[in-house]
Amino acid sequence: MDDRETIRDLYCRYWQYMIDKEIDGLRGLMADDYVLMHMTGAKQSGETFLNGLRDGTFNY
């Protein structure tokens, strides 16, 4: 698998995990120091992001 295929695979897995709210799958793709930066400039830790996805307080 070349770099393009690897990136495509990760991108597809990421969005399928988001759609399915597959927290463990998403966590497996994240670095330990993952920080989500919203387009508003607000930052969230990986766990805050995942908790919001899990409990429905994060809208995507």
C-alpha positions as CSV (number, residue, x, y, z in Angstrom):
1,M,0.0,0.0,0.0
2,D,1.5,3.4,-1.0
3,D,1.1,6.6,1.0
4,R,-2.0,7.8,-1.0
5,E,-3.8,4.5,-0.3
6,T,-2.8,4.6,3.4
7,I,-4.1,8.1,3.8
8,R,-7.3,7.3,1.9
9,D,-7.8,4.2,4.1
10,L,-7.3,6.2,7.3
11,Y,-9.7,9.0,6.1
12,C,-12.4,6.5,5.3
13,R,-12.0,4.7,8.6
14,Y,-12.1,8.0,10.5
15,W,-15.4,9.0,8.9
16,Q,-17.0,5.6,9.3
17,Y,-16.0,5.6,12.9
18,M,-17.5,9.1,13.3
19,I,-20.8,8.0,11.6
20,D,-21.0,4.9,13.7
21,K,-19.8,6.7,16.9
22,E,-17.2,4.0,17.3
23,I,-15.2,5.5,20.1
24,D,-12.5,2.8,20.4
25,G,-11.8,2.9,16.7
26,L,-11.4,6.7,16.7
27,R,-9.2,6.5,19.8
28,G,-7.0,4.0,18.0
29,L,-6.4,6.6,15.2
30,M,-5.6,9.4,17.6
31,A,-2.2,10.3,19.0
32,D,-1.9,10.4,22.8
33,D,-1.6,14.2,22.6
34,Y,-4.5,14.6,20.1
35,V,-6.1,18.1,20.2
36,L,-9.1,19.0,18.0
37,M,-9.1,22.6,16.8
38,H,-12.5,23.8,15.8
39,M,-12.9,26.3,13.0
40,T,-13.8,28.8,15.7
41,G,-10.4,28.4,17.2
42,A,-11.7,26.5,20.3
43,K,-9.5,23.5,21.3
44,Q,-10.6,20.2,22.7
45,S,-8.6,17.3,24.1
46,G,-9.1,13.9,22.4
47,E,-11.1,12.6,25.4
48,T,-13.4,15.7,25.5
49,F,-14.0,15.2,21.8
50,L,-14.8,11.5,22.2
51,N,-17.0,12.1,25.2
52,G,-19.0,14.7,23.3
53,L,-19.4,12.3,20.4
54,R,-20.5,9.5,22.8
55,D,-23.1,11.6,24.7
56,G,-24.4,13.6,21.8
57,T,-23.2,17.0,22.8
58,F,-20.8,17.2,19.8
59,N,-22.5,18.0,16.5
60,Y,-20.7,17.1,13.3
